[in-house]
Amino acid sequence: MARALYIHWPFCAKKCPYCDFNSHVRAGVDVAAWQAALIADMRAEAAVAGGEALTSIFFGGGTPSLMPPALVAALLAEAERLWGFAEGIEITLEANPSSVEAANFATLAGAGINRVSLGVQSLDDAELRFLGRLHGADEAMRALETAQAHFARVSFDMIYALPGHTPELWEARLARALGFGTGHMSLYQLTIEPGTRFASDVRRGRLVPLDDDAAAELFDITQALTGAARLPAYETSNHARPGEESRHNLAYWRYQDYAGIGPGAHGRRGGLATVRHKKPENFLASVARQGDGIAEARPLPVTDQAAEALLMGLRLTEGVDLAALGTRFGLPRAGLVDEAALARLRGLGMMWTEGERIGVAPEGRSLLDTLLAEVVADTLVAA
């Protein structure tokens, strides 16, 4: 049964040119209608995925910090009524670092939010304009200071490997960011996603992404600086002090069940993959029609589950235990990994093995997707 709950708020003030998340800009939002719909969707999910107290809740988006704090409080109260909260539950909300949203931080903390993830993205005004962000660097720093005053745990995101990023420039940017002393940081290389404005700009020659070798050098700098700051990577793009890892995201990467409600939210429960309607209006119509926002609930073959567990778990620096996975899914080790590819990649220093546990070595983490495609057994990929 699910012990992690994801709540999706799909609305943003503006669509960023790099973003391929399920986010929408609307002139107005009927908060009362959304509260009723999200609570109905939550009740429907709890009826089939309840039974254990929640250990984490994550408000993602979109821009959840645009939610009225009273709505956040109402959703948390209902989640606690339906599931119960485990002692020390982690409750995270993603937020933009604008002064308007930071003004709600104290109220959000009072509602029960105890961890915030700020989409800072850059500490340079020109880069923020390039990324389509609505906040400035000074505003972001003030919001970060406010967040640290109100929440026990604070994380913030940075995007690097932008066009024109040199090793010296990124090293200076990252050193400054590490100086704020947060216990968690998410550091993402700029990725050109299909369907985004940046993808159109690349196609038309208006944007030239940083080449792979230059990006790999920046990745190495990132690992070195975060390690020296005692904020090592525990996942490909996520860094934390020991004990400060995102417990909610670890549920995904360790392939545990989780409930997902709200437009476009995905979930996993008992081998079933659920996905909600993406478009906000379609989600509301679905809840009115059938009592939940589910667009699809699909049983996953065991091979699909095993492939997902491997692909998610190998993102973690802790790696995966093949014996445990084999027992969980009833598959032999040979049905999980390509032993010849694993041996070759281990010989190249790209992967490591320790008993039944395997993982991607630091030298291979910048090539993660390529390594995963090679090492996961063809029988799983074909399935």
C-alpha positions in Angstrom: 0.0 0.0 0.0 1.1 3.6 -0.7 3.0 5.4 2.0 3.9 8.4 -0.2 1.4 10.8 -1.6 2.0 13.2 -4.5 -0.4 16.1 -5.1 -0.2 17.9 -8.4 -1.1 21.6 -8.8 -1.0 22.3 -12.5 -1.1 26.1 -12.7 1.8 28.5 -13.3 2.0 32.2 -13.8 4.1 31.6 -17.0 5.3 28.6 -19.0 9.1 28.4 -18.9 10.8 27.7 -22.3 12.6 24.5 -21.1 9.6 23.0 -19.2 7.9 19.9 -20.4 6.0 19.3 -17.1 2.2 19.2 -16.9 1.8 23.0 -16.3 -0.8 25.4 -17.5 -1.4 29.1 -17.5 -5.0 30.2 -16.8 -6.5 33.6 -16.3 -8.3 32.5 -13.2 -8.7 29.4 -10.9 -11.8 28.4 -9.1 -10.2 27.4 -5.8 -13.3 26.0 -4.2 -13.9 23.8 -7.2 -10.3 22.6 -7.2 -10.4 21.9 -3.4 -13.5 19.7 -3.9 -12.1 17.9 -6.9 -8.7 17.2 -5.3 -10.3 15.9 -2.1 -12.6 13.7 -4.0 -9.7 12.3 -6.0 -7.8 11.8 -2.8 -10.7 9.9 -1.2 -11.0 7.6 -4.2 -7.3 6.8 -4.1 -7.2 6.2 -0.4 -10.1 3.7 -0.7 -7.8 1.5 -2.8 -4.3 2.5 -1.6 -4.8 3.2 2.1 -4.1 1.2 5.1 -0.7 2.5 6.1 0.3 5.9 7.6 1.9 8.3 5.1 5.7 8.9 5.5 5.8 11.7 2.9 3.7 14.1 0.9 4.9 16.2 -2.0 3.1 19.1 -3.6 4.5 19.4 -7.1 3.5 21.3 -10.3 3.1 23.6 -11.9 3.7 26.0 -9.1 2.2 24.8 -5.8 3.3 27.9 -4.0 0.5 29.7 -5.9 -2.0 27.6 -4.0 -3.8 29.5 -1.2 -2.4 28.3 2.1 -5.9 27.5 3.2 -6.2 25.0 0.3 -2.9 23.4 1.3 -4.1 23.1 4.9 -7.4 21.5 3.8 -5.7 18.9 1.6 -3.2 18.0 4.4 -6.1 17.7 6.9 -7.9 15.3 4.6 -4.8 13.3 3.9 -4.2 12.8 7.6 -7.8 11.8 8.1 -7.7 9.3 5.3 -4.2 7.7 5.8 -2.8 9.0 9.1 0.6 10.5 9.3 3.7 8.6 10.4 5.8 10.2 13.1 8.3 12.6 11.4 6.4 12.8 8.1 8.1 14.8 5.4 5.8 17.3 3.7 7.4 19.1 0.8 6.1 22.0 -1.3 7.7 23.2 -4.5 7.9 27.0 -4.7 9.0 29.8 -6.9 11.3 32.3 -5.1 9.2 35.3 -5.7 8.5 37.9 -3.0 4.7 37.3 -3.4 5.0 33.6 -2.8 7.6 34.0 0.0 5.1 36.1 1.9 3.1 32.9 2.4 5.9 30.8 3.8 5.0 31.4 7.4 1.4 30.5 6.8 2.4 27.4 4.8 4.7 26.3 7.6 1.8 26.7 10.0 -0.4 24.5 7.7 2.1 21.7 8.0 4.7 22.1 5.3 8.1 21.3 6.8 10.2 21.1 3.7 10.3 23.5 0.7 12.0 23.1 -2.7 12.7 26.4 -4.3 13.1 26.8 -8.1 15.9 29.3 -8.0 17.5 28.0 -11.2 20.2 30.7 -11.4 21.7 33.5 -9.4 22.3 35.6 -12.5 19.6 38.0 -13.8 20.6 37.5 -17.5 20.4 33.7 -17.1 17.1 33.9 -15.4 15.7 36.0 -18.3 17.0 33.4 -20.7 15.3 30.7 -18.7 12.0 32.6 -18.8 11.9 33.0 -15.0 9.8 35.8 -13.5 12.0 36.4 -10.5 15.4 38.1 -10.2 18.5 37.0 -8.5 18.2 39.3 -5.5 14.5 38.3 -5.1 15.5 34.7 -5.1 18.1 35.2 -2.4 15.6 37.0 -0.2 13.1 34.2 -0.7 15.8 31.6 0.2 16.5 33.5 3.4 12.8 33.6 4.2 12.4 29.9 3.5 15.4 29.1 5.8 13.7 31.1 8.6 10.4 29.2 8.4 11.1 25.6 7.3 13.2 23.0 9.0 14.5 21.7 5.6 15.2 23.7 2.5 16.3 22.6 -1.0 16.8 24.7 -4.1 17.2 23.9 -7.8 19.9 25.2 -10.2 20.2 24.7 -13.9 23.6 24.5 -15.5 25.3 23.6 -18.8 23.6 26.6 -20.4 24.9 28.0 -23.7 28.1 29.9 -22.8 28.7 28.2 -19.5 32.5 27.7 -19.0 34.1 25.6 -16.2 35.3 28.8 -14.5 31.8 30.4 -14.7 29.9 27.4 -13.4 32.5 26.8 -10.6 31.9 30.3 -9.4 28.1 30.1 -9.7 28.0 26.8 -7.8 30.4 27.9 -5.1 28.2 30.8 -4.4 25.1 28.6 -4.3 26.7 26.2 -1.9 27.5 29.1 0.4 23.8 29.4 1.4 24.2 26.3 3.4 21.0 24.4 2.5 21.0 20.7 3.3 19.8 19.7 -0.2 20.3 20.9 -3.7 19.0 19.7 -7.1 21.5 20.5 -9.9 20.1 19.8 -13.4 21.9 20.1 -16.7 19.8 22.0 -19.2 18.0 19.4 -21.3 16.2 20.3 -24.5 12.8 18.5 -24.2 10.6 17.8 -27.2 7.6 20.1 -27.4 9.2 23.0 -25.5 10.0 26.4 -26.8 13.7 25.7 -26.5 13.2 22.6 -28.8 11.7 24.9 -31.4 14.6 27.4 -30.9 17.2 24.6 -31.5 15.4 23.4 -34.6 15.4 26.9 -36.0 19.0 27.6 -35.2 18.2 30.2 -32.5 19.7 28.2 -29.7 22.8 26.1 -29.7 23.1 23.8 -26.7 26.4 23.2 -24.9 28.1 20.1 -26.4 28.3 16.8 -24.5 32.0 17.0 -23.7 31.7 20.5 -22.2 28.6 19.5 -20.2 30.4 16.4 -18.9 33.2 18.6 -17.6 30.7 20.8 -15.8 29.2 17.6 -14.3 32.6 16.6 -13.0 33.0 20.1 -11.4 29.6 19.7 -9.8 30.5 16.4 -8.2 33.9 17.7 -6.9 32.4 20.9 -5.4 29.4 19.3 -3.8 31.5 16.6 -2.4 33.9 19.0 -0.8 31.0 20.9 0.6 29.7 17.7 2.3 26.7 17.7 0.0 27.5 14.6 -2.1 25.2 13.2 -4.8 22.8 10.5 -3.7 21.1 10.5 -7.1 22.3 11.7 -10.5 21.1 15.3 -10.0 20.4 15.4 -6.3 22.8 16.3 -3.5 22.3 16.2 0.2 23.9 16.1 3.6 23.6 12.6 5.1 20.0 12.3 6.4 18.8 15.3 4.4 17.8 13.3 1.3 14.3 13.8 -0.1 12.5 10.9 1.5 9.6 11.3 -0.9 11.7 11.1 -4.0 13.6 8.1 -2.6 10.2 6.3 -2.6 10.2 6.7 -6.4 13.8 5.7 -6.9 13.5 2.7 -4.6 10.4 1.7 -6.5 8.0 1.8 -3.6 4.3 2.3 -4.0 3.0 5.8 -4.1 -0.4 7.5 -4.7 -0.6 10.4 -7.2 -3.6 12.7 -7.4 -4.3 15.8 -9.4 -4.0 16.5 -13.1 -1.4 14.3 -14.9 -0.2 12.7 -11.6 1.2 9.2 -11.9 1.0 6.5 -9.2 2.1 2.9 -8.5 0.1 0.5 -6.4 0.4 -3.2 -6.2 1.7 -3.6 -9.8 -0.8 -1.2 -11.2 0.2 2.0 -13.0 -2.2 4.9 -12.6 -2.2 8.2 -14.5 -4.7 11.1 -14.1 -6.1 13.2 -16.9 -3.5 15.9 -17.8 -5.6 18.8 -18.9 -7.1 20.6 -15.9 -10.5 20.9 -17.4 -10.5 17.2 -18.3 -9.5 16.2 -14.8 -12.3 18.2 -13.3 -14.8 16.6 -15.7 -13.5 13.1 -14.8 -13.9 13.7 -11.1 -17.4 14.9 -11.7 -18.2 12.0 -13.9 -16.6 9.0 -12.1 -15.5 10.3 -8.7 -11.7 10.3 -9.5 -9.3 11.8 -12.1 -8.0 8.5 -13.4 -7.5 8.4 -17.2 -5.8 5.0 -17.1 -5.1 2.2 -14.6 -3.0 -0.4 -16.2 -1.6 -3.6 -14.7 2.2 -3.8 -15.3 3.7 -7.1 -16.3 6.4 -8.2 -13.9 9.1 -7.6 -16.5 7.9 -4.0 -16.8 8.0 -3.5 -13.0 11.5 -5.0 -12.8 12.7 -2.8 -15.7 11.3 0.3 -13.9 12.8 -0.7 -10.6 16.3 -1.1 -12.3 16.1 2.1 -14.3 15.0 4.1 -11.2 17.3 2.4 -8.7 20.4 2.8 -10.8 20.0 6.5 -10.6 20.9 6.2 -6.9 24.5 6.2 -5.8 23.6 3.3 -3.5 22.7 1.2 -6.5 20.3 -1.8 -6.5 20.4 -5.2 -4.9 19.8 -7.7 -7.7 19.1 -10.6 -5.3 16.3 -8.5 -3.6 14.9 -7.5 -7.0 15.0 -11.1 -8.2 13.1 -12.2 -5.1 10.6 -9.4 -5.4 9.7 -10.0 -9.0 10.4 -13.8 -9.3 13.1 -13.3 -11.9 16.6 -14.8 -12.1 19.6 -12.4 -12.1 20.1 -13.3 -15.8 16.6 -11.9 -16.4 17.5 -8.6 -14.9 20.9 -7.5 -16.3 23.2 -8.2 -19.3 26.1 -9.8 -17.5 28.5 -9.3 -20.4 27.7 -5.6 -20.6 28.0 -5.2 -16.8 31.4 -6.9 -16.9 32.6 -4.7 -19.7 31.3 -1.5 -18.1 32.8 -2.5 -14.7 36.2 -3.1 -16.5 35.9 0.5 -17.9 35.3 1.9 -14.4 31.8 2.9 -15.4 29.9 0.6 -13.0 30.6 -1.3 -9.8 29.5 -4.5 -8.1 29.6 -5.4 -4.5 28.1 -8.9 -3.9 24.6 -8.8 -5.4 24.5 -5.0 -5.4 25.4 -3.1 -8.6 25.6 0.6 -9.3 26.9 3.3 -11.6 30.4 4.6 -10.7 31.0 8.3 -10.5 32.9 8.2 -13.8 29.8 6.8 -15.5 27.1 9.1 -14.0 27.3 11.7 -16.8 26.5 8.9 -19.2 23.7 7.3 -17.1 21.1 6.9 -19.8 23.6 5.2 -22.2 24.8 2.8 -19.4 21.3 1.9 -18.4 20.3 1.0 -22.0 23.3 -1.3 -22.1 23.1 -3.1 -18.8 19.4 -3.7 -18.4 18.6 -7.2 -19.8 17.2 -7.2 -23.4 14.3 -9.4 -22.1 13.2 -6.5 -19.9 13.7 -3.8 -22.5 11.9 -5.8 -25.2 9.0 -6.4 -22.8 
